[in-house]
């Protein structure tokens, strides 16, 4: 029993380091995404902090999921959606006319100028899936604009 207790106390420290590394690697891109969608710097920071605080509380479960990055991205999108309800700026229009994943890849790649590979990592996608998603979004948006 004592050994198990010591082991249980050690693991959160290891997982804590991974959590901190994950946050450090993604916080800036999460903030930039939220800022484009919310259009208010303080509210965008609050959005990201809310998502990352919830992530800390469920970090071990998130690590056990099929794709931690995808799970966190869904949480970020949902929190951002909640904070943009009723506000549709220029960038928010992507989310009004495209599927959420298409709108996200368009924002990340075209507006924030992230490589498709970096956007794929943030969203929890393979590079191939991200390229396909981006091509589909560009095609769908082009079709809508040609109406």
C-alpha positions as CSV (number, residue, x, y, z in Angstrom):
1,X,0.0,0.0,0.0
2,X,2.7,2.5,0.9
3,X,4.5,1.8,-2.4
4,X,1.3,2.5,-4.4
5,X,0.8,5.8,-2.5
6,X,4.3,6.9,-3.3
7,X,3.8,5.9,-7.0
8,X,0.5,7.8,-7.1
9,X,2.2,10.9,-5.8
10,X,5.0,10.7,-8.3
11,X,2.9,10.3,-11.4
12,X,1.1,13.6,-11.1
13,X,4.5,15.3,-11.1
14,X,5.4,13.6,-14.3
15,X,2.1,14.3,-15.8
16,X,2.3,17.9,-14.6
17,X,5.5,18.4,-16.5
18,X,3.8,17.1,-19.7
19,X,0.8,19.3,-19.0
20,X,3.1,22.4,-18.7
21,X,5.0,21.4,-21.8
22,X,1.7,21.0,-23.7
23,X,0.4,24.4,-22.6
24,X,3.7,26.1,-23.4
25,X,3.8,24.6,-26.9
26,X,0.2,25.6,-27.7
27,X,-0.9,28.6,-25.6
28,X,0.2,31.2,-28.2
29,X,-1.6,29.6,-31.1
30,X,-4.7,29.0,-28.9
31,X,-4.7,32.6,-27.9
32,X,-4.3,33.8,-31.5
33,X,-7.2,31.6,-32.6
34,X,-9.4,32.8,-29.8
35,X,-8.5,36.4,-30.4
36,X,-9.5,36.2,-34.1
37,X,-12.8,34.6,-33.2
38,X,-13.6,36.7,-30.1
39,X,-12.0,40.0,-31.2
40,X,-11.3,41.0,-27.6
41,X,-7.8,40.4,-26.1
42,X,-8.9,40.0,-22.4
43,X,-11.8,37.8,-23.3
44,X,-9.6,35.7,-25.6
45,X,-7.0,35.2,-22.8
46,X,-9.8,34.3,-20.4
47,X,-11.1,31.8,-22.9
48,X,-7.7,30.1,-23.3
49,X,-7.1,30.1,-19.5
50,X,-10.5,28.5,-18.9
51,X,-9.8,25.7,-21.4
52,X,-6.3,25.1,-20.0
53,X,-7.5,25.1,-16.4
54,X,-10.1,22.5,-17.2
55,X,-7.5,20.6,-19.0
56,X,-5.3,20.5,-16.0
57,X,-8.1,19.0,-13.9
58,X,-8.7,16.2,-16.5
59,X,-5.1,15.9,-17.9
60,X,-4.7,12.2,-17.1
61,X,-8.0,11.3,-18.8
62,X,-7.1,13.5,-21.8
63,X,-3.7,11.7,-22.1
64,X,-5.6,8.4,-22.2
65,X,-7.9,9.6,-25.0
66,X,-7.3,8.6,-28.6
67,X,-5.9,12.0,-29.5
68,X,-5.3,14.5,-26.7
69,X,-4.7,17.4,-29.1
70,X,-8.1,16.8,-30.9
71,X,-9.9,16.6,-27.5
72,X,-8.4,19.9,-26.3
73,X,-9.1,21.6,-29.7
74,X,-12.8,20.6,-29.4
75,X,-12.8,22.1,-26.0
76,X,-11.2,25.3,-27.2
77,X,-13.6,25.6,-30.1
78,X,-16.6,25.0,-27.8
79,X,-15.4,27.7,-25.3
80,X,-14.7,30.1,-28.1
81,X,-18.1,29.4,-29.7
82,X,-19.7,30.1,-26.3
83,X,-17.9,33.5,-26.1
84,X,-18.7,34.5,-29.6
85,X,-22.5,33.8,-29.5
86,X,-24.2,36.6,-31.4
87,X,-20.9,38.3,-32.5
88,X,-20.0,37.6,-36.2
89,X,-16.9,39.5,-37.3
90,X,-15.1,39.0,-40.5
91,X,-13.4,35.8,-39.4
92,X,-16.5,34.6,-37.6
93,X,-18.2,34.3,-40.9
94,X,-16.1,31.3,-41.8
95,X,-17.9,29.5,-38.9
96,X,-21.3,30.7,-40.2
97,X,-20.8,29.2,-43.7
98,X,-18.4,26.3,-43.2
99,X,-18.3,23.3,-40.9
100,X,-16.4,24.0,-37.7
101,X,-13.3,22.0,-38.7
102,X,-13.2,23.6,-42.1
103,X,-13.5,27.1,-40.6
104,X,-10.8,26.3,-38.1
105,X,-8.3,25.1,-40.7
106,X,-9.0,28.2,-42.8
107,X,-8.4,30.5,-39.9
108,X,-5.3,28.8,-38.8
109,X,-3.7,28.5,-42.2
110,X,-4.9,31.6,-44.0
111,X,-5.5,34.1,-41.3
112,X,-2.9,33.1,-38.7
113,X,-0.5,31.9,-41.4
114,X,0.3,28.7,-39.7
115,X,1.7,25.9,-41.8
116,X,-0.8,23.1,-42.6
117,X,1.3,20.8,-40.5
118,X,1.2,23.1,-37.4
119,X,-2.5,23.6,-37.8
120,X,-2.9,19.8,-38.1
121,X,-1.0,19.3,-34.8
122,X,-3.1,21.9,-33.0
123,X,-6.3,20.3,-34.2
124,X,-5.2,16.7,-33.7
125,X,-5.2,15.8,-37.4
126,X,-2.8,14.0,-39.6
127,X,-1.1,16.2,-42.2
128,X,-2.9,14.4,-45.0
129,X,-6.3,14.9,-43.3
130,X,-5.6,18.6,-42.7
131,X,-4.6,19.1,-46.4
132,X,-7.8,17.4,-47.5
133,X,-9.9,19.4,-45.0
134,X,-8.3,22.7,-46.2
135,X,-8.9,21.8,-49.9
136,X,-12.5,21.0,-49.1
137,X,-13.0,24.2,-47.2
138,X,-11.5,26.3,-50.0
139,X,-13.6,24.5,-52.6
140,X,-16.8,24.9,-50.5
141,X,-16.1,28.6,-49.8
142,X,-15.3,29.2,-53.5
143,X,-18.7,27.6,-54.4
144,X,-20.5,29.8,-51.9
145,X,-18.8,33.0,-53.3
146,X,-19.7,32.1,-56.8
147,X,-23.5,32.0,-56.1
